[in-house]
Amino acid sequence: MPKHSIWFSRALLASLLVIGGAGVAAAAPHAPPVAHSRRFAFSYVVRVPATKGRELRLWVPLAHSGPYQTISGLRIESPVACRVVRYRQGNEDAYFVLRGPQLRKPSEIRIRFHVLRREHTTRLPATDPPPINVKNNPALAFYLRPARMIPLNGIIGRLSAETTRDVTDPLVKAHKIYEYVIAHMRYDKSGTGWGRGDAVWACSSHRGNCTDFHSLFIGMARAAGIPARFRIGFPLPEGEHQGEIPGYHCWAEFYLNKVGWVPIDASQAWLVPSRNNFYFGNLGPDRVMFTMGRDLRLGPAQQGQPLNYFIYPYAELDGKPFSGVRHRFSFRDLAD
Protein backbone atom coordinates (compact mmCIF):
# COMPACT_ATOMS: atom_id res chain seq x y z
CA MET A 1 0.00 0.00 0.00
CA PRO A 2 1.49 3.39 -0.95
CA LYS A 3 2.45 5.74 1.84
CA HIS A 4 1.18 9.32 1.62
CA SER A 5 3.24 12.00 3.30
CA ILE A 6 1.92 15.53 2.95
CA TRP A 7 3.28 18.87 4.14
CA PHE A 8 0.78 21.69 4.48
CA SER A 9 1.32 25.43 4.57
CA ARG A 10 -1.28 27.86 5.90
CA ALA A 11 -1.79 29.22 2.37
CA LEU A 12 -2.49 25.73 1.07
CA LEU A 13 -4.92 25.00 3.89
CA ALA A 14 -6.83 28.15 3.01
CA SER A 15 -7.36 26.81 -0.51
CA LEU A 16 -8.72 23.42 0.58
CA LEU A 17 -12.37 22.46 0.99
CA VAL A 18 -14.23 24.83 3.29
CA ILE A 19 -17.63 24.06 4.74
CA GLY A 20 -19.19 27.15 6.28
CA GLY A 21 -22.16 27.64 8.54
CA ALA A 22 -23.99 29.90 10.92
CA GLY A 23 -22.62 30.35 14.38
CA VAL A 24 -19.10 31.48 13.55
CA ALA A 25 -18.42 34.08 16.19
CA ALA A 26 -16.95 37.49 15.57
CA ALA A 27 -13.19 37.57 15.82
CA ALA A 28 -11.72 38.29 19.23
CA PRO A 29 -9.64 41.44 19.63
CA HIS A 30 -5.91 41.23 18.98
CA ALA A 31 -3.98 39.57 21.75
CA PRO A 32 -2.18 42.04 24.00
CA PRO A 33 1.61 41.71 24.30
CA VAL A 34 2.53 38.90 26.69
CA ALA A 35 5.76 37.74 28.24
CA HIS A 36 5.19 33.99 28.33
CA SER A 37 5.10 31.53 25.45
CA ARG A 38 5.99 27.92 24.75
CA ARG A 39 7.26 26.24 21.57
CA PHE A 40 6.81 22.52 21.12
CA ALA A 41 6.36 19.72 18.60
CA PHE A 42 3.12 17.75 18.84
CA SER A 43 2.41 14.23 17.58
CA TYR A 44 -1.08 12.76 17.08
CA VAL A 45 -1.06 9.07 16.11
CA VAL A 46 -4.16 7.16 14.99
CA ARG A 47 -4.24 3.37 14.66
CA VAL A 48 -6.94 1.70 12.58
CA PRO A 49 -7.40 -2.06 13.13
CA ALA A 50 -8.00 -4.59 10.37
CA THR A 51 -11.69 -4.99 9.65
CA LYS A 52 -13.98 -6.79 7.21
CA GLY A 53 -16.01 -3.71 6.36
CA ARG A 54 -16.42 -2.15 2.93
CA GLU A 55 -15.65 1.49 3.77
CA LEU A 56 -14.28 3.32 6.77
CA ARG A 57 -14.55 7.10 7.00
CA LEU A 58 -12.23 8.74 9.52
CA TRP A 59 -12.08 12.28 10.86
CA VAL A 60 -9.13 13.53 12.94
CA PRO A 61 -9.26 17.01 14.54
CA LEU A 62 -6.50 19.45 13.66
CA ALA A 63 -5.09 22.29 15.70
CA HIS A 64 -5.08 25.56 13.77
CA SER A 65 -3.59 29.02 14.20
CA GLY A 66 -5.39 31.75 16.12
CA PRO A 67 -4.70 34.82 18.25
CA TYR A 68 -2.87 32.78 20.90
CA GLN A 69 -1.24 29.97 18.97
CA THR A 70 0.60 29.55 15.68
CA ILE A 71 0.68 26.14 13.97
CA SER A 72 3.44 25.39 11.46
CA GLY A 73 5.05 22.46 9.68
CA LEU A 74 1.91 20.34 9.56
CA ARG A 75 2.80 16.88 8.24
CA ILE A 76 0.33 14.04 7.71
CA GLU A 77 1.66 10.53 7.03
CA SER A 78 -1.03 8.10 5.96
CA PRO A 79 -1.52 4.92 3.87
CA VAL A 80 -4.29 6.77 2.00
CA ALA A 81 -4.72 10.30 0.73
CA CYS A 82 -6.50 12.81 2.91
CA ARG A 83 -8.04 16.22 2.63
CA VAL A 84 -8.09 18.99 5.20
CA VAL A 85 -11.53 20.47 5.75
CA ARG A 86 -12.56 23.62 7.56
CA TYR A 87 -16.12 23.47 8.86
CA ARG A 88 -18.44 25.14 11.36
CA GLN A 89 -17.06 27.43 14.06
CA GLY A 90 -13.69 27.60 12.32
CA ASN A 91 -12.66 24.03 13.18
CA GLU A 92 -10.47 21.90 10.91
CA ASP A 93 -10.13 18.16 10.46
CA ALA A 94 -8.15 15.69 8.36
CA TYR A 95 -10.57 13.41 6.52
CA PHE A 96 -9.66 9.91 5.30
CA VAL A 97 -11.55 7.15 3.48
CA LEU A 98 -10.29 3.54 3.53
CA ARG A 99 -11.99 0.98 1.32
CA GLY A 100 -11.94 -2.78 0.70
CA PRO A 101 -8.36 -4.13 0.63
CA GLN A 102 -7.11 -1.08 2.56
CA LEU A 103 -9.11 -2.32 5.56
CA ARG A 104 -7.79 -5.88 5.59
CA LYS A 105 -4.67 -5.03 7.56
CA PRO A 106 -3.96 -2.52 10.35
CA SER A 107 -2.89 0.97 9.37
CA GLU A 108 -1.44 3.97 11.14
CA ILE A 109 -1.79 7.71 10.56
CA ARG A 110 0.73 10.15 12.00
CA ILE A 111 0.05 13.87 12.26
CA ARG A 112 2.90 16.12 13.38
CA PHE A 113 3.20 19.87 13.70
CA HIS A 114 4.93 22.65 15.63
CA VAL A 115 3.13 24.98 18.02
CA LEU A 116 3.98 28.41 19.35
CA ARG A 117 1.52 28.91 22.17
CA ARG A 118 1.25 32.34 23.80
CA GLU A 119 -0.17 33.17 27.18
CA HIS A 120 -3.74 34.47 26.86
CA THR A 121 -4.20 37.52 29.06
CA THR A 122 -7.21 39.81 29.22
CA ARG A 123 -7.39 43.42 30.37
CA LEU A 124 -10.69 43.38 32.21
CA PRO A 125 -12.38 46.79 32.50
CA ALA A 126 -12.23 48.76 35.71
CA THR A 127 -15.77 50.05 35.10
CA ASP A 128 -18.87 48.15 34.14
CA PRO A 129 -18.93 47.22 30.42
CA PRO A 130 -22.14 48.12 28.55
CA PRO A 131 -24.92 45.51 28.40
CA ILE A 132 -24.66 42.89 25.66
CA ASN A 133 -27.06 43.36 22.74
CA VAL A 134 -27.12 40.38 20.37
CA LYS A 135 -30.19 41.33 18.31
CA ASN A 136 -28.07 42.42 15.37
CA ASN A 137 -25.27 39.92 15.94
CA PRO A 138 -26.30 36.35 15.04
CA ALA A 139 -22.75 35.13 15.74
CA LEU A 140 -23.11 36.07 19.40
CA ALA A 141 -26.73 34.92 19.55
CA PHE A 142 -25.51 31.43 18.62
CA TYR A 143 -23.64 31.28 21.93
CA LEU A 144 -26.80 31.99 23.93
CA ARG A 145 -28.61 28.87 22.71
CA PRO A 146 -29.00 25.63 24.65
CA ALA A 147 -27.01 22.56 23.61
CA ARG A 148 -28.00 18.91 23.80
CA MET A 149 -26.35 18.49 27.22
CA ILE A 150 -26.52 22.13 28.27
CA PRO A 151 -30.16 23.11 28.77
CA LEU A 152 -30.84 26.64 29.94
CA ASN A 153 -34.13 26.03 31.72
CA GLY A 154 -34.90 23.92 34.77
CA ILE A 155 -32.18 23.60 37.40
CA ILE A 156 -29.55 25.38 35.27
CA GLY A 157 -31.75 28.43 34.80
CA ARG A 158 -32.71 28.49 38.48
CA LEU A 159 -29.09 28.25 39.65
CA SER A 160 -28.07 31.00 37.28
CA ALA A 161 -30.85 33.30 38.45
CA GLU A 162 -30.08 32.65 42.12
CA THR A 163 -26.33 33.14 41.65
CA THR A 164 -26.68 36.43 39.75
CA ARG A 165 -29.69 37.87 41.60
CA ASP A 166 -29.71 41.70 41.70
CA VAL A 167 -26.60 41.86 39.47
CA THR A 168 -26.75 43.73 36.16
CA ASP A 169 -23.06 43.99 35.24
CA PRO A 170 -22.20 41.03 32.94
CA LEU A 171 -18.61 40.89 34.19
CA VAL A 172 -19.75 40.55 37.81
CA LYS A 173 -22.34 37.97 36.73
CA ALA A 174 -19.68 35.90 34.99
CA HIS A 175 -17.39 36.08 38.01
CA LYS A 176 -20.16 35.00 40.39
CA ILE A 177 -20.91 32.00 38.14
CA TYR A 178 -17.20 31.12 37.96
CA GLU A 179 -16.92 31.22 41.77
CA TYR A 180 -20.13 29.18 42.14
CA VAL A 181 -18.77 26.42 39.90
CA ILE A 182 -15.46 26.26 41.77
CA ALA A 183 -17.18 26.27 45.18
CA HIS A 184 -19.83 23.66 44.37
CA MET A 185 -17.92 21.25 42.12
CA ARG A 186 -14.99 18.97 42.86
CA TYR A 187 -12.57 17.47 40.38
CA ASP A 188 -13.39 13.77 40.68
CA LYS A 189 -13.22 11.15 37.92
CA SER A 190 -14.31 8.18 39.99
CA GLY A 191 -17.27 6.03 39.00
CA THR A 192 -19.32 6.84 35.92
CA GLY A 193 -21.18 9.82 34.50
CA TRP A 194 -18.32 12.29 34.41
CA GLY A 195 -16.66 13.57 31.23
CA ARG A 196 -19.80 13.90 29.11
CA GLY A 197 -20.29 17.60 29.75
CA ASP A 198 -23.83 17.06 30.99
CA ALA A 199 -24.55 20.30 32.85
CA VAL A 200 -27.55 18.90 34.73
CA TRP A 201 -25.56 15.86 35.88
CA ALA A 202 -22.71 18.14 36.94
CA CYS A 203 -24.83 20.42 39.10
CA SER A 204 -26.62 17.41 40.63
CA SER A 205 -23.53 15.30 41.35
CA HIS A 206 -21.25 18.27 42.16
CA ARG A 207 -18.25 16.57 40.57
CA GLY A 208 -16.58 15.69 37.30
CA ASN A 209 -13.70 16.68 35.06
CA CYS A 210 -13.01 19.83 33.06
CA THR A 211 -15.83 19.02 30.61
CA ASP A 212 -18.36 18.97 33.43
CA PHE A 213 -17.04 22.09 35.16
CA HIS A 214 -17.19 24.14 31.99
CA SER A 215 -20.51 22.82 30.75
CA LEU A 216 -22.03 24.02 34.00
CA PHE A 217 -20.34 27.42 33.62
CA ILE A 218 -21.49 27.78 30.00
CA GLY A 219 -25.07 26.82 30.84
CA MET A 220 -25.33 29.24 33.75
CA ALA A 221 -23.67 32.05 31.77
CA ARG A 222 -25.96 31.62 28.77
CA ALA A 223 -29.00 31.46 31.05
CA ALA A 224 -27.84 34.81 32.48
CA GLY A 225 -27.68 36.33 28.99
CA ILE A 226 -23.89 36.09 28.62
CA PRO A 227 -22.61 34.45 25.41
CA ALA A 228 -20.29 31.58 26.31
CA ARG A 229 -18.48 28.90 24.34
CA PHE A 230 -16.50 25.67 24.75
CA ARG A 231 -12.88 25.05 23.68
CA ILE A 232 -10.94 21.79 23.87
CA GLY A 233 -7.35 20.73 23.29
CA PHE A 234 -4.50 19.12 25.20
CA PRO A 235 -2.56 20.16 28.31
CA LEU A 236 1.22 20.21 28.56
CA PRO A 237 2.69 19.43 31.97
CA GLU A 238 4.59 22.32 33.49
CA GLY A 239 8.19 21.49 34.25
CA GLU A 240 8.34 18.57 31.78
CA HIS A 241 9.92 18.91 28.36
CA GLN A 242 8.62 15.87 26.52
CA GLY A 243 6.41 12.83 26.96
CA GLU A 244 3.05 11.22 26.43
CA ILE A 245 -0.17 13.18 26.99
CA PRO A 246 -2.85 10.95 28.56
CA GLY A 247 -5.93 12.95 27.59
CA TYR A 248 -7.60 16.21 26.68
CA HIS A 249 -8.26 19.43 28.57
CA CYS A 250 -11.04 21.93 27.94
CA TRP A 251 -11.95 25.44 29.06
CA ALA A 252 -14.60 28.09 28.37
CA GLU A 253 -14.88 31.68 27.20
CA PHE A 254 -17.53 34.33 27.79
CA TYR A 255 -18.12 37.51 25.81
CA LEU A 256 -17.88 41.09 27.08
CA ASN A 257 -18.64 44.20 25.05
CA LYS A 258 -15.53 46.25 24.21
CA VAL A 259 -13.37 43.39 25.49
CA GLY A 260 -14.21 40.35 23.36
CA TRP A 261 -13.92 36.71 24.41
CA VAL A 262 -12.62 36.21 27.95
CA PRO A 263 -11.16 32.78 28.92
CA ILE A 264 -11.82 30.95 32.16
CA ASP A 265 -10.50 27.62 33.43
CA ALA A 266 -12.61 26.70 36.44
CA SER A 267 -11.37 23.12 36.77
CA GLN A 268 -7.72 24.21 36.80
CA ALA A 269 -8.58 26.89 39.35
CA TRP A 270 -10.15 24.18 41.53
CA LEU A 271 -7.00 22.04 41.22
CA VAL A 272 -4.66 24.99 41.88
CA PRO A 273 -6.56 27.32 44.28
CA SER A 274 -3.68 29.80 44.44
CA ARG A 275 -4.35 30.63 40.76
CA ASN A 276 -8.09 31.17 41.14
CA ASN A 277 -7.83 34.85 40.19
CA PHE A 278 -5.47 34.15 37.29
CA TYR A 279 -7.78 31.63 35.60
CA PHE A 280 -10.59 34.18 35.42
CA GLY A 281 -9.48 36.00 32.28
CA ASN A 282 -6.11 34.36 31.66
CA LEU A 283 -4.58 31.11 30.43
CA GLY A 284 -0.96 30.02 30.57
CA PRO A 285 0.91 28.77 27.48
CA ASP A 286 0.90 25.11 28.61
CA ARG A 287 -1.84 23.92 26.27
CA VAL A 288 -2.81 23.64 22.62
CA MET A 289 -6.33 24.32 21.35
CA PHE A 290 -7.88 21.99 18.77
CA THR A 291 -11.63 22.54 18.37
CA MET A 292 -14.50 24.68 19.59
CA GLY A 293 -18.14 23.89 20.19
CA ARG A 294 -20.52 21.09 21.06
CA ASP A 295 -23.04 19.06 19.01
CA LEU A 296 -20.71 19.16 16.03
CA ARG A 297 -21.39 18.24 12.42
CA LEU A 298 -18.00 17.55 10.90
CA GLY A 299 -16.71 18.28 7.44
CA PRO A 300 -17.70 16.35 5.39
CA ALA A 301 -20.72 15.56 7.56
CA GLN A 302 -20.87 12.24 9.38
CA GLN A 303 -23.92 9.97 9.09
CA GLY A 304 -24.19 9.51 12.84
CA GLN A 305 -25.40 11.94 15.47
CA PRO A 306 -23.63 15.28 16.07
CA LEU A 307 -20.51 14.80 18.18
CA ASN A 308 -20.77 15.88 21.79
CA TYR A 309 -17.28 17.37 21.37
CA PHE A 310 -14.38 16.55 19.05
CA ILE A 311 -10.87 15.87 20.26
CA TYR A 312 -10.34 12.15 19.63
CA PRO A 313 -10.62 10.51 16.17
CA TYR A 314 -14.13 9.71 14.98
CA ALA A 315 -14.80 6.88 12.52
CA GLU A 316 -17.76 5.32 10.75
CA LEU A 317 -17.58 1.80 9.29
CA ASP A 318 -20.16 1.19 6.56
CA GLY A 319 -22.13 4.20 7.77
CA LYS A 320 -22.20 3.33 11.49
CA PRO A 321 -20.04 4.74 14.33
CA PHE A 322 -16.93 2.61 14.82
CA SER A 323 -15.12 2.60 18.17
CA GLY A 324 -12.15 0.43 17.23
CA VAL A 325 -9.80 3.28 16.33
CA ARG A 326 -7.02 3.98 18.85
CA HIS A 327 -4.96 7.10 19.46
CA ARG A 328 -1.81 8.35 21.15
CA PHE A 329 -0.49 11.87 21.80
CA SER A 330 2.95 13.19 22.70
CA PHE A 331 4.92 16.44 22.76
CA ARG A 332 8.50 17.66 22.80
CA ASP A 333 9.62 21.16 23.74
CA LEU A 334 11.58 23.05 21.09
CA ALA A 335 14.52 25.34 21.76
CA ASP A 336 13.80 29.07 21.49
C-alpha positions as CSV (number, residue, x, y, z in Angstrom):
1,M,0.0,0.0,0.0
2,P,1.5,3.4,-0.9
3,K,2.4,5.7,1.8
4,H,1.2,9.3,1.6
5,S,3.2,12.0,3.3
6,I,1.9,15.5,3.0
7,W,3.3,18.9,4.1
8,F,0.8,21.7,4.5
9,S,1.3,25.4,4.6
10,R,-1.3,27.9,5.9
11,A,-1.8,29.2,2.4
12,L,-2.5,25.7,1.1
13,L,-4.9,25.0,3.9
14,A,-6.8,28.1,3.0
15,S,-7.4,26.8,-0.5
16,L,-8.7,23.4,0.6
17,L,-12.4,22.5,1.0
18,V,-14.2,24.8,3.3
19,I,-17.6,24.1,4.7
20,G,-19.2,27.1,6.3
21,G,-22.2,27.6,8.5
22,A,-24.0,29.9,10.9
23,G,-22.6,30.3,14.4
24,V,-19.1,31.5,13.5
25,A,-18.4,34.1,16.2
26,A,-17.0,37.5,15.6
27,A,-13.2,37.6,15.8
28,A,-11.7,38.3,19.2
29,P,-9.6,41.4,19.6
30,H,-5.9,41.2,19.0
31,A,-4.0,39.6,21.7
32,P,-2.2,42.0,24.0
33,P,1.6,41.7,24.3
34,V,2.5,38.9,26.7
35,A,5.8,37.7,28.2
36,H,5.2,34.0,28.3
37,S,5.1,31.5,25.4
38,R,6.0,27.9,24.7
39,R,7.3,26.2,21.6
40,F,6.8,22.5,21.1
41,A,6.4,19.7,18.6
42,F,3.1,17.8,18.8
43,S,2.4,14.2,17.6
44,Y,-1.1,12.8,17.1
45,V,-1.1,9.1,16.1
46,V,-4.2,7.2,15.0
47,R,-4.2,3.4,14.7
48,V,-6.9,1.7,12.6
49,P,-7.4,-2.1,13.1
50,A,-8.0,-4.6,10.4
51,T,-11.7,-5.0,9.7
52,K,-14.0,-6.8,7.2
53,G,-16.0,-3.7,6.4
54,R,-16.4,-2.1,2.9
55,E,-15.7,1.5,3.8
56,L,-14.3,3.3,6.8
57,R,-14.5,7.1,7.0
58,L,-12.2,8.7,9.5
59,W,-12.1,12.3,10.9
60,V,-9.1,13.5,12.9
61,P,-9.3,17.0,14.5
62,L,-6.5,19.5,13.7
63,A,-5.1,22.3,15.7
64,H,-5.1,25.6,13.8
65,S,-3.6,29.0,14.2
66,G,-5.4,31.8,16.1
67,P,-4.7,34.8,18.2
68,Y,-2.9,32.8,20.9
69,Q,-1.2,30.0,19.0
70,T,0.6,29.5,15.7
71,I,0.7,26.1,14.0
72,S,3.4,25.4,11.5
73,G,5.0,22.5,9.7
74,L,1.9,20.3,9.6
75,R,2.8,16.9,8.2
76,I,0.3,14.0,7.7
77,E,1.7,10.5,7.0
78,S,-1.0,8.1,6.0
79,P,-1.5,4.9,3.9
80,V,-4.3,6.8,2.0
81,A,-4.7,10.3,0.7
82,C,-6.5,12.8,2.9
83,R,-8.0,16.2,2.6
84,V,-8.1,19.0,5.2
85,V,-11.5,20.5,5.7
86,R,-12.6,23.6,7.6
87,Y,-16.1,23.5,8.9
88,R,-18.4,25.1,11.4
89,Q,-17.1,27.4,14.1
90,G,-13.7,27.6,12.3
91,N,-12.7,24.0,13.2
92,E,-10.5,21.9,10.9
93,D,-10.1,18.2,10.5
94,A,-8.2,15.7,8.4
95,Y,-10.6,13.4,6.5
96,F,-9.7,9.9,5.3
97,V,-11.5,7.1,3.5
98,L,-10.3,3.5,3.5
99,R,-12.0,1.0,1.3
100,G,-11.9,-2.8,0.7
101,P,-8.4,-4.1,0.6
102,Q,-7.1,-1.1,2.6
103,L,-9.1,-2.3,5.6
104,R,-7.8,-5.9,5.6
105,K,-4.7,-5.0,7.6
106,P,-4.0,-2.5,10.4
107,S,-2.9,1.0,9.4
108,E,-1.4,4.0,11.1
109,I,-1.8,7.7,10.6
110,R,0.7,10.2,12.0
111,I,0.1,13.9,12.3
112,R,2.9,16.1,13.4
113,F,3.2,19.9,13.7
114,H,4.9,22.6,15.6
115,V,3.1,25.0,18.0
116,L,4.0,28.4,19.3
117,R,1.5,28.9,22.2
118,R,1.2,32.3,23.8
119,E,-0.2,33.2,27.2
120,H,-3.7,34.5,26.9
121,T,-4.2,37.5,29.1
122,T,-7.2,39.8,29.2
123,R,-7.4,43.4,30.4
124,L,-10.7,43.4,32.2
125,P,-12.4,46.8,32.5
126,A,-12.2,48.8,35.7
127,T,-15.8,50.1,35.1
128,D,-18.9,48.2,34.1
129,P,-18.9,47.2,30.4
130,P,-22.1,48.1,28.6
131,P,-24.9,45.5,28.4
132,I,-24.7,42.9,25.7
133,N,-27.1,43.4,22.7
134,V,-27.1,40.4,20.4
135,K,-30.2,41.3,18.3
136,N,-28.1,42.4,15.4
137,N,-25.3,39.9,15.9
138,P,-26.3,36.3,15.0
139,A,-22.8,35.1,15.7
140,L,-23.1,36.1,19.4
141,A,-26.7,34.9,19.6
142,F,-25.5,31.4,18.6
143,Y,-23.6,31.3,21.9
144,L,-26.8,32.0,23.9
145,R,-28.6,28.9,22.7
146,P,-29.0,25.6,24.7
147,A,-27.0,22.6,23.6
148,R,-28.0,18.9,23.8
149,M,-26.3,18.5,27.2
150,I,-26.5,22.1,28.3
151,P,-30.2,23.1,28.8
152,L,-30.8,26.6,29.9
153,N,-34.1,26.0,31.7
154,G,-34.9,23.9,34.8
155,I,-32.2,23.6,37.4
156,I,-29.5,25.4,35.3
157,G,-31.8,28.4,34.8
158,R,-32.7,28.5,38.5
159,L,-29.1,28.2,39.7
160,S,-28.1,31.0,37.3
161,A,-30.8,33.3,38.4
162,E,-30.1,32.6,42.1
163,T,-26.3,33.1,41.7
164,T,-26.7,36.4,39.8
165,R,-29.7,37.9,41.6
166,D,-29.7,41.7,41.7
167,V,-26.6,41.9,39.5
168,T,-26.8,43.7,36.2
169,D,-23.1,44.0,35.2
170,P,-22.2,41.0,32.9
171,L,-18.6,40.9,34.2
172,V,-19.8,40.5,37.8
173,K,-22.3,38.0,36.7
174,A,-19.7,35.9,35.0
175,H,-17.4,36.1,38.0
176,K,-20.2,35.0,40.4
177,I,-20.9,32.0,38.1
178,Y,-17.2,31.1,38.0
179,E,-16.9,31.2,41.8
180,Y,-20.1,29.2,42.1
181,V,-18.8,26.4,39.9
182,I,-15.5,26.3,41.8
183,A,-17.2,26.3,45.2
184,H,-19.8,23.7,44.4
185,M,-17.9,21.3,42.1
186,R,-15.0,19.0,42.9
187,Y,-12.6,17.5,40.4
188,D,-13.4,13.8,40.7
189,K,-13.2,11.2,37.9
190,S,-14.3,8.2,40.0
191,G,-17.3,6.0,39.0
192,T,-19.3,6.8,35.9
193,G,-21.2,9.8,34.5
194,W,-18.3,12.3,34.4
195,G,-16.7,13.6,31.2
196,R,-19.8,13.9,29.1
197,G,-20.3,17.6,29.7
198,D,-23.8,17.1,31.0
199,A,-24.5,20.3,32.9
200,V,-27.6,18.9,34.7
201,W,-25.6,15.9,35.9
202,A,-22.7,18.1,36.9
203,C,-24.8,20.4,39.1
204,S,-26.6,17.4,40.6
205,S,-23.5,15.3,41.3
206,H,-21.3,18.3,42.2
207,R,-18.3,16.6,40.6
208,G,-16.6,15.7,37.3
209,N,-13.7,16.7,35.1
210,C,-13.0,19.8,33.1
211,T,-15.8,19.0,30.6
212,D,-18.4,19.0,33.4
213,F,-17.0,22.1,35.2
214,H,-17.2,24.1,32.0
215,S,-20.5,22.8,30.7
216,L,-22.0,24.0,34.0
217,F,-20.3,27.4,33.6
218,I,-21.5,27.8,30.0
219,G,-25.1,26.8,30.8
220,M,-25.3,29.2,33.7
221,A,-23.7,32.1,31.8
222,R,-26.0,31.6,28.8
223,A,-29.0,31.5,31.0
224,A,-27.8,34.8,32.5
225,G,-27.7,36.3,29.0
226,I,-23.9,36.1,28.6
227,P,-22.6,34.4,25.4
228,A,-20.3,31.6,26.3
229,R,-18.5,28.9,24.3
230,F,-16.5,25.7,24.8
231,R,-12.9,25.0,23.7
232,I,-10.9,21.8,23.9
233,G,-7.3,20.7,23.3
234,F,-4.5,19.1,25.2
235,P,-2.6,20.2,28.3
236,L,1.2,20.2,28.6
237,P,2.7,19.4,32.0
238,E,4.6,22.3,33.5
239,G,8.2,21.5,34.2
240,E,8.3,18.6,31.8
241,H,9.9,18.9,28.4
242,Q,8.6,15.9,26.5
243,G,6.4,12.8,27.0
244,E,3.0,11.2,26.4
245,I,-0.2,13.2,27.0
246,P,-2.8,10.9,28.6
247,G,-5.9,12.9,27.6
248,Y,-7.6,16.2,26.7
249,H,-8.3,19.4,28.6
250,C,-11.0,21.9,27.9
251,W,-11.9,25.4,29.1
252,A,-14.6,28.1,28.4
253,E,-14.9,31.7,27.2
254,F,-17.5,34.3,27.8
255,Y,-18.1,37.5,25.8
256,L,-17.9,41.1,27.1
257,N,-18.6,44.2,25.1
258,K,-15.5,46.2,24.2
259,V,-13.4,43.4,25.5
260,G,-14.2,40.3,23.4
261,W,-13.9,36.7,24.4
262,V,-12.6,36.2,27.9
263,P,-11.2,32.8,28.9
264,I,-11.8,31.0,32.2
265,D,-10.5,27.6,33.4
266,A,-12.6,26.7,36.4
267,S,-11.4,23.1,36.8
268,Q,-7.7,24.2,36.8
269,A,-8.6,26.9,39.4
270,W,-10.2,24.2,41.5
271,L,-7.0,22.0,41.2
272,V,-4.7,25.0,41.9
273,P,-6.6,27.3,44.3
274,S,-3.7,29.8,44.4
275,R,-4.4,30.6,40.8
276,N,-8.1,31.2,41.1
277,N,-7.8,34.8,40.2
278,F,-5.5,34.1,37.3
279,Y,-7.8,31.6,35.6
280,F,-10.6,34.2,35.4
281,G,-9.5,36.0,32.3
282,N,-6.1,34.4,31.7
283,L,-4.6,31.1,30.4
284,G,-1.0,30.0,30.6
285,P,0.9,28.8,27.5
286,D,0.9,25.1,28.6
287,R,-1.8,23.9,26.3
288,V,-2.8,23.6,22.6
289,M,-6.3,24.3,21.4
290,F,-7.9,22.0,18.8
291,T,-11.6,22.5,18.4
292,M,-14.5,24.7,19.6
293,G,-18.1,23.9,20.2
294,R,-20.5,21.1,21.1
295,D,-23.0,19.1,19.0
296,L,-20.7,19.2,16.0
297,R,-21.4,18.2,12.4
298,L,-18.0,17.5,10.9
299,G,-16.7,18.3,7.4
300,P,-17.7,16.3,5.4
301,A,-20.7,15.6,7.6
302,Q,-20.9,12.2,9.4
303,Q,-23.9,10.0,9.1
304,G,-24.2,9.5,12.8
305,Q,-25.4,11.9,15.5
306,P,-23.6,15.3,16.1
307,L,-20.5,14.8,18.2
308,N,-20.8,15.9,21.8
309,Y,-17.3,17.4,21.4
310,F,-14.4,16.5,19.0
311,I,-10.9,15.9,20.3
312,Y,-10.3,12.2,19.6
313,P,-10.6,10.5,16.2
314,Y,-14.1,9.7,15.0
315,A,-14.8,6.9,12.5
316,E,-17.8,5.3,10.7
317,L,-17.6,1.8,9.3
318,D,-20.2,1.2,6.6
319,G,-22.1,4.2,7.8
320,K,-22.2,3.3,11.5
321,P,-20.0,4.7,14.3
322,F,-16.9,2.6,14.8
323,S,-15.1,2.6,18.2
324,G,-12.1,0.4,17.2
325,V,-9.8,3.3,16.3
326,R,-7.0,4.0,18.8
327,H,-5.0,7.1,19.5
328,R,-1.8,8.3,21.2
329,F,-0.5,11.9,21.8
330,S,2.9,13.2,22.7
331,F,4.9,16.4,22.8
332,R,8.5,17.7,22.8
333,D,9.6,21.2,23.7
334,L,11.6,23.1,21.1
335,A,14.5,25.3,21.8
336,D,13.8,29.1,21.5
